Amino acid sequence: MTKFRVLISGLILSFCASSANAELISTFEDAGLVAADIQDTVDNFRNALGPNNGNAPVNGDPLGRRQINWDALPDALSDPTLFPGDFFNGDSAPRARGIEFTPTGTTTGFLVSSTEASGVPVAFGFDQFLPRFSDERLFTSIGGSSFDINFFDSSDQTTQATVRGFGAVFSGLDFADTVQMQFLNIADELIGSINPLGTSEFDLNFAGAIFDSAEIATVRILGGNRFLESNGNFGGGSGDGFAFDDFIFGEPIAVEVSEPPAFSLLPLCLLGALVARKRKASVKKAYC
């Protein structure tokens, strides 16, 4: 019995003293003048994440993916109207993607570009500078170029979720647009990052990362010095500004507990301490 107690207490205390961290297992990056130049890399990223789980408010294949290409968004929610950041965290198809966008820094909101049929200038008035990966809408932040992307259970839009991978197509990202894509866990701890490499302002770029488990709770976009505005205007400092096309991410997996991991393991840790204490008492009694 004493050996059994030693084994159990050792295992419990060892488990309490350490926790597994998500490991970044692969990154995907590519650039080119037209969609065909990066298509193979985007397809490889999609295949690595798994089958497309669509846009219904149900839990899909945990080894699958969801995605947004912006093109089915109604004109009423496109430029010049601000895009609601929680639009794709809806409780019905096609809005049930389990993803929300939140402004950070000086960013004040988001815009999705209009279609030619709407009569509003396409690509925010930067048609000659912003190529499209999938026709024909693009997404951008306004007032700044930084924002957070958070994930939610597709079947319960109030429950936080995590994903195992995220990738984005950039449009118009050039050398002067310094961008970092950070990946944070549910405790808001940095678990990895990518610095998408800008090339020509006329290029499309893709950057994505996949982890060995669904640990990404937030994707933090730390944008460059300049940002786009509607009607062909710039804001900010140097650089030419950029936009996004397709977003591709793993199936959101609901976070089962809301408290930090250390608190959720507290009963187990206390049990280990109690077992160890009892063993110490019994050893002392044997030698008295």
N, C-alpha and C positions, 0 to 999 in steps of 0.2 A: 504493500500500500504506500509506503514511504517513497519508493522509486516512482510509482505512478504519480504521486503528488508532485514530485520534483519535475517529472517530465511535463505534466500539464502546466505547472506554474511557469516553467521555462518557456514553453511555447507561447503562452498567453502574454508574458511580459515581453518576449521578443517581438510578438505581433504588435503590441502597443508601442514599442519603441521605434518602429519603422513603418512606413507605408509606401506602396508602389507608386511610382510616378509614370505618367504616360511618356512613351518614347516616340519621337518623330522618326518614322521609318522610311519615308520617301518624300521628295519634293519634285514638282513639275514646273518647268519654266520654258517659255518659248516666245518668239517675237517674229513678226512678218508684216508685209505691206497689206496683205489681203487675208480673208478668213481661211482660205485654203492653206496658207503658210503655217498656221498654228493648229489646224483641225486635228492632225494626228495626235498631238500632245493633249489636247482637250479630250479627245476620245479615249486616250489611254488613261487619263485621270478618271473619267466617268466609269470606265470598265473596272478600274482598281477599286472604286467605291462600291460598285455593284449595280443591280438593275434599277431602273427608274421607278420609284414608288408612286409617282403621279401627284395628284393634288387633292385627294379626298381626306376628310377629317377622321382618319383611322390610323392606327399604328401599322406602318408598313414593315417590310422585311428589314430587320435590324442591320443586315449587311447590304442594304440598298442605299439609294440616294434620292434627294429631291433637287429641284433646280428652278431658276427663274430666268426667263429671257426678255421679260417686260413687254413683249409685243402684243399681248392680248389685253393690256390695261386699257380701260375705256378712256376716250378723249377727255371726258369730264374731270379726270384725275391726272391729266398730263399738262405739260407746259402751256400756259403760265400758272396753272393751279398747283399748289404745293401737294406733293405726294405724302399721304399719311404713313408714317413709319411702321404702323402695325397692320397695314393692309393685308400682308401675306401671313398673318397669324389669325386667319379667320376660321369660323366653325362650319364652313360649307365650301364645296368645290366651286371654282378653282382657286380659292384664296387660302386653302388649308395647306400651307407649306411649313408652318412651325418656325417662322423667322420674323424678327423685328429689327428696325433700324432706329438708333437713338443718336441725336446730334451731340457732339462733344466739342470742347474748345470754343472757337468762335462760330462754329457751324450753327446755323439757325433753322435749317430744314433741308428738304430734298425735292428734286424735280426729276420727272421722267419726260423725255423729249416727245414731241408730237409727231404725227404721221403727215405725209405730204397731203393726204386727203383732208386733213383738218384745216388747212390754210395757214397754220402757224409755222414759222420757220423750223425746219427739221434740225436735229442735232444742236438745239439751243442757239441756232444761228451760226454754228461753226461747221457747217456741212463739209467744207473743203479740208478741215483739219481732223475730223473725228470719224474714222472709218467704223463700220458696223460689222460685228461678227455674225449676228443673226438679225435679219431685218425686223423692224427698222428703228425701234426705240432704244434709247440709252438712259442711264441713271447717273445722277450726280448730286453732290451736296452743294449747298449754297451758304454764303456767309463765311465759309471756311471749308477745309478739305479733310477734316478728321471726324470720325463717327464710330460708334460701336454697333456690332451685329450680335444679337442674342437669339437663343433658340428656345423653343417651347414644344411641349408635347402636342403633336398634331391632332390628337383626339380630345385634349383638355388644354385649352389655350392659356390657362393661368398657371400651369405647372412648368417650371423650368426644365430644360432638357440640355443634353450635351450631344455633340457629334464627333465622329472620328476623323473627319476631313473637311476641308473647305478650299475652294478655288474660285478665282475671279478672272474675267477677261477685262483688261484695261484698254481704253481707246485714247490715243493722243498722248500717251505717257512718254516724255522725252527726258534727256539727260538732266535737265534743270529741275525736274519734278522729283524731289527726294521723297520716297514713300516707304513706309514700313508696315507690314501686315503682322500683327502680334496675335498669338493664340494664348488664351487664358483659361484656367480651369474654374470650377465652381467656387473656389475660394479666392478668385481674382488673382491667382498666381500665374506668372508668365511661364509657359511650358515650351515655347518655341516661337520662332519668328522667321519671316522672309523679307528680303529687301528686293522687290521687283525692279528689274533693271530697265530703265527707260532707254529708248534708242532714238528714232526719229519721231517727230511730232505727228507724222502721218501713219504710224505703225499701230498694230494691235499687239498686245502683250498678254500672256497668260501666266499666272502664278498660283500654285496650289500646294497643299501639304496634307499628308495622311499620317495619322498616329496609329499605334498598335491597339488602342482602345478608345472608346467614345468619351473623351475627357474635355473636349473643347466646349466651354460654356459661352465664351465671348470671343469674337474676332474683332480686334481693335485696329482700325485703319488710321494711321498717323500720316496725314497727307502732306503734300508739298507746300511750296511757298505761295502758290497762286491757285485760284479756283475759278470755275466758270459761273457765269450768271446768264440769265435769259437775254434774248435779243442780241447775242453776239458780243456781250461785254465781259471783261475780266474783273476779278477782284483779287486783292492780295499783292504780293511782291513779285519776285522774278519767277520765270518759268512760264509755260504756256497753258497750264491747267489741263485737266484730263477728266474723262468720264469712265463709266463702267458699262459693260454689256452683260453677258451671262454670269450668274452666280450659281455654283454647283456645290452641294454639301451633303454629308452623310445623313441618313435617317436620324431625326432627333429622338434621343432616348431619354425618357422621363427620369429626373433626379428623384430617387425614392425618399431621401431624407433631406430636410431643410437645414438641420444643424450642421456645423462644421464637423469633419470626420473625427477630430479629437474628442468631441463631446459624445458622438455616437458610439465610440469605443470605450467610454468611461466605465459602464457597467462591467465590461469584460476585463478591463485593467484592474478594477476594484476586486473582482473575483480572483485574479491572479495574485494580487497583494495579500488577500485573505488566505489563500491556499499556502502561500509562502510563510505567512505569519504562523499558521497552525503547525506547519512542519517544524519551524524553529522552536515552538513551544514544546512539541513532542520530543525533539532531540534533547532539549534542556532537561526535561523530566526523566529521560532515560539515563542521564548521567548524574542525577541527584542521588 
